[in-house]
Amino acid sequence: MDNHVFNPPASIPSPENSTPTPETQAVVSIRNLQLPSGVIAPNIWHETKEQPALASVSLWLRESFTSAASQDALDDSTVHYGELSKRVRAIYESKDGQTSAVNGMFKAAEHMARKPKPDGNDKFVAKRIAAKLTLPKASAFGDELAMSEVRLYDEKGTKTNSFVTFSCKNLRIPTLIGVNAYERKGRQPLVVNFAIDLVERLGGSAMEEMEALFPLERALVDVSLPFPKTMEILTMRGTDMAVADYREDGLRDSGDIGGAHVQGTPSAV
């Protein structure tokens, strides 16, 4: 158990490092759980196919699990991470689960967070739940594409707010870059991490959202031409492109971009 389930690059804001840290640090997490049947999502050719996926989910508890710790036994103050893992895997074995993106993880986590009471006054032990779906085979030029969401809840388990991030890890762009003449004699791989924070969800379904976001990595490769001299201009081009693209997209009627963040590092100097 820890208070971080996601590990975005330090300089890239995300729901996990931009949201104020809760006072209670009691967190139950599962990380990079291999899903049994994969998920339905766009692949590198933008075809909707079943592909391998990893699930990560964390629950920030409303109160510390002191009673469970003092008795050395699970009770309503905490969440059984083994049962949570089984429930997540079970949901993604169904066709509905395979097309649910991060929603399947929230369905499982919300069920585990709700503790039924005989009088009907159920207890919802989580005040924040974060989920991340990682797709290693969905990126044409990088290590992975990922969709993340954080949801906040009131004491009855009603969602009060949410934060969504789409990210690409270690996108490799062969380009000429550098301010010195000798640096521009040949291309070198530029390793780029980028993320887009969304104020609201895009589209009417998870599939619409993925179909809108996944082509972004190819677009970012395109903005490396003409060859820049500095990473600063590449970063600005990438950010401007992401924001402009989604303000023109028809899906923008249902959401808005909170920010686009691009970080690049030459692999050779």
SEZA-43253 format. One record per residue (C-alpha): residue in three letters; z, x, y. Coordinates in steps of 0.02 Angstrom, whole numbers, padded with zeros to 5 digits, always signed. Layout:
N
AlaZXY
...
//
This chain:
269
Met+00000+00000+00000
Asp-00046+00063+00171
Asn-00095+00000+00342
His-00277+00057+00339
Val-00409-00006+00219
Phe-00562+00051+00317
Asn-00607+00225+00370
Pro-00739+00216+00507
Pro-00781+00374+00604
Ala-00640+00405+00727
Ser-00752+00385+00879
Ile-00827+00219+00822
Pro-00724+00067+00874
Ser-00704-00065+00739
Pro-00590-00213+00705
Glu-00475-00093+00612
Asn-00449+00033+00752
Ser-00471-00078+00905
Thr-00349-00217+00860
Pro-00169-00186+00915
Thr-00060-00127+00771
Pro+00055-00266+00708
Glu+00242-00241+00729
Thr+00265-00264+00541
Gln+00187-00124+00442
Ala+00202-00209+00272
Val+00024-00212+00206
Val-00049-00246+00034
Ser-00222-00169+00006
Ile-00355-00146-00125
Arg-00491-00022-00087
Asn-00670+00001-00152
Leu-00652-00123-00295
Gln-00813-00121-00397
Leu-00876-00301-00408
Pro-00928-00357-00583
Ser-01097-00435-00543
Gly-01147-00361-00376
Val-01194-00466-00226
Ile-01355-00545-00164
Ala-01410-00452-00007
Pro-01564-00371+00072
Asn-01610-00205-00009
Ile-01697-00056+00073
Trp-01863-00152+00067
His-01780-00305+00146
Glu-01798-00402-00016
Thr-01651-00512-00062
Lys-01590-00442-00227
Glu-01429-00423-00325
Gln-01356-00250-00296
Pro-01196-00152-00326
Ala-01055-00182-00204
Leu-00878-00123-00167
Ala-00743-00238-00100
Ser-00594-00187+00007
Val-00464-00308+00072
Ser-00295-00291+00159
Leu-00160-00417+00201
Trp-00039-00380+00343
Leu+00119-00474+00296
Arg+00209-00581+00424
Glu+00376-00508+00370
Ser+00427-00354+00274
Phe+00437-00368+00083
Thr+00622-00318+00089
Ser+00679-00448-00038
Ala+00549-00391-00167
Ala+00598-00210-00139
Ser+00785-00243-00152
Gln+00763-00337-00318
Asp+00625-00223-00382
Ala+00530-00381-00428
Leu+00385-00477-00352
Asp+00430-00633-00252
Asp+00358-00739-00111
Ser+00384-00601+00016
Thr+00234-00504-00048
Val+00064-00518-00136
His+00026-00457-00313
Tyr-00118-00336-00284
Gly-00167-00342-00468
Glu-00188-00530-00463
Leu-00280-00514-00297
Ser-00403-00392-00377
Lys-00433-00508-00525
Arg-00462-00656-00410
Val-00586-00560-00302
Arg-00685-00504-00455
Ala-00684-00681-00527
Ile-00754-00756-00367
Tyr-00899-00633-00359
Glu-00948-00671-00539
Ser-01013-00840-00481
Lys-01179-00868-00390
Asp-01087-00938-00239
Gly-00978-00783-00235
Gln-01125-00665-00247
Thr-01201-00739-00088
Ser-01037-00754+00007
Ala-01031-00576+00082
Val-00851-00551+00142
Asn-00807-00736+00128
Gly-00766-00721-00057
Met-00632-00592-00020
Phe-00553-00703+00111
Lys-00552-00849-00010
Ala-00456-00744-00136
Ala-00338-00666-00008
Glu-00297-00831+00077
His-00256-00909-00092
Met-00138-00765-00132
Ala-00057-00772+00040
Arg-00013-00956+00024
Lys+00153-00984-00065
Pro+00173-01168-00116
Lys+00341-01253-00087
Pro+00407-01409-00176
Asp+00427-01500-00010
Gly+00245-01466+00034
Asn+00293-01350+00176
Asp+00193-01203+00108
Lys+00227-01027+00168
Phe+00080-00919+00224
Val+00140-00739+00215
Ala-00009-00651+00298
Lys-00037-00641+00485
Arg-00194-00537+00472
Ile-00322-00510+00333
Ala-00461-00381+00338
Ala-00608-00375+00217
Lys-00751-00252+00197
Leu-00906-00266+00088
Thr-00991-00098+00056
Leu-01171-00091-00008
Pro-01221+00087-00059
Lys-01398+00035-00110
Ala-01439-00064+00047
Ser-01467+00086+00160
Ala-01637+00172+00157
Phe-01583+00328+00253
Gly-01393+00330+00245
Asp-01250+00324+00121
Glu-01208+00140+00142
Leu-01215-00017+00246
Ala-01055-00116+00266
Met-00996-00281+00338
Ser-00814-00296+00393
Glu-00712-00438+00462
Val-00533-00459+00520
Arg-00456-00632+00534
Leu-00293-00679+00619
Tyr-00186-00825+00559
Asp-00045-00934+00621
Glu+00109-00972+00516
Lys+00022-01117+00429
Gly-00125-01010+00375
Thr-00248-01076+00502
Lys-00372-00946+00565
Thr-00346-00915+00751
Asn-00469-00774+00785
Ser-00589-00654+00700
Phe-00678-00488+00732
Val-00837-00436+00642
Thr-00916-00263+00624
Phe-01080-00206+00545
Ser-01094-00020+00511
Cys-01203+00115+00434
Lys-01128+00277+00368
Asn-01213+00448+00373
Leu-01386+00391+00425
Arg-01497+00547+00411
Ile-01635+00564+00540
Pro-01752+00716+00530
Thr-01786+00754+00713
Leu-01809+00889+00843
Ile-01653+00900+00949
Gly-01574+01030+01061
Val-01588+01091+01240
Asn-01640+01268+01192
Ala-01821+01310+01148
Tyr-01776+01395+00984
Glu-01686+01237+00927
Arg-01847+01137+00942
Lys-01957+01244+00830
Gly-01922+01134+00680
Arg-01840+00971+00634
Gln-01660+00964+00575
Pro-01568+00819+00497
Leu-01463+00725+00622
Val-01321+00630+00538
Val-01284+00468+00629
Asn-01146+00340+00606
Phe-01164+00176+00698
Ala-01070+00013+00710
Ile-01093-00152+00800
Asp-00942-00259+00844
Leu-00982-00445+00854
Val-00880-00569+00954
Glu-00931-00708+00834
Arg-01020-00728+00668
Leu-01210-00728+00670
Gly-01313-00870+00601
Gly-01262-01015+00491
Ser-01238-00914+00331
Ala-01192-00742+00269
Met-01372-00714+00211
Glu-01442-00751+00385
Glu-01318-00629+00457
Met-01365-00489+00337
Glu-01552-00519+00359
Ala-01530-00501+00547
Leu-01422-00344+00541
Phe-01491-00239+00398
Pro-01657-00187+00482
Leu-01557-00100+00618
Glu-01549+00067+00529
Arg-01740+00081+00524
Ala-01747+00035+00708
Leu-01623+00173+00747
Val-01734+00298+00657
Asp-01879+00238+00765
Val-01786+00269+00928
Ser-01774+00454+00884
Leu-01958+00463+00937
Pro-02008+00538+01056
Phe-01895+00681+01006
Pro-01742+00692+01120
Lys-01661+00850+01183
Thr-01483+00784+01182
Met-01379+00672+01071
Glu-01324+00581+01228
Ile-01497+00505+01256
Leu-01514+00462+01072
Thr-01346+00373+01079
Met-01398+00277+01235
Arg-01566+00229+01159
Gly-01484+00168+01000
Thr-01352+00066+01090
Asp-01477-00011+01212
Met-01594-00053+01069
Ala-01459-00140+00969
Val-01398-00245+01114
Ala-01573-00290+01176
Asp-01634-00335+01002
Tyr-01496-00460+00971
Arg-01502-00539+01142
Glu-01684-00583+01103
Asp-01650-00639+00924
Gly-01642-00825+00891
Leu-01478-00802+00798
Arg-01396-00749+00960
Asp-01367-00933+01002
Ser-01219-00932+00883
Gly-01136-00769+00929
Asp-01128-00621+01045
Ile-01115-00434+01032
Gly-00950-00357+01081
Gly-01022-00182+01080
Ala-01137-00061+00991
His-01077+00115+00951
Val-01182+00263+00894
Gln-01117+00435+00846
Gly-01229+00580+00796
Thr-01199+00754+00728
Pro-01332+00888+00693
Ser-01309+00959+00519
Ala-01372+01129+00579
Val-01362+01219+00746
//
